[in-house]
């Protein structure tokens, strides 16, 4: 029970910090998460290269207009 309360209070304390990220930072973070997931799925060098290419194009789309 104490751990649950501690976990909830920790999440509530971190919530404002997460919201304060810029749009560009959120986009780059999302690209990094997708890249990590892609690397976990792939088993070949060609697949890893495709993940890298996808990450580069994703980060290129994070330009704030």
Beta strands, then each sheet from edge to edge (+ up, - down):
end
